[in-house]
Amino acid sequence: MTTETYIDTARFHGAAEAIAALEPCWFHGVVTRDQVMMTLVEFGVLPEIIRADVVRAALADAEIEACRLK
């Protein structure tokens, strides 16, 4: 199933420009999947599979901050 996700146009263009500017990996001779994924993450585009981990980390950070403020 495909679900569309819409992001701010400027952010979208920035990510596209950053991907287009990637230099090929010196070892593989092409732009790799990992290079593209790292660029997307820099623009806040994350895979669904890590959503639970991100939420769990945010909750842990909030709990630590709440304990610190007591």
Secondary structure as GFF3:
##gff-version 3
##sequence-region A 1 70
A	DSSP	alpha_helix	9	20	.	.	.	ID=ss1
A	DSSP	alpha_helix	33	42	.	.	.	ID=ss2
A	DSSP	three_ten_helix	48	50	.	.	.	ID=ss3
A	DSSP	alpha_helix	51	69	.	.	.	ID=ss4
###
